[in-house]
């Protein structure tokens, strides 16, 4: 699972639009869209704002490690 997949699931589960989330975390909608599409890797500070917004631990947003 990727950042984008995790964020999309959280957002859709709450019935929110990308614009609503982006505005709430003070991020441009196009940037948030690129994060959800896995075209942009978010900085830790952005992940922290997203985690706070969704009221989840920040570790829930990190993709699981790739097993060998």
FENURQUI-V195282 format. One line per field, one symbol per residue. psi: psi as a letter, one per 40 degrees, with the letter a starting at -180 (. if undefined). A space follows every 50 residues. Layout:
psi = ???
//
This chain:
psi = iidddddddddddefiidddddddefihddddddddefehhiiddddddd dddefiiddedhiiihi.
//
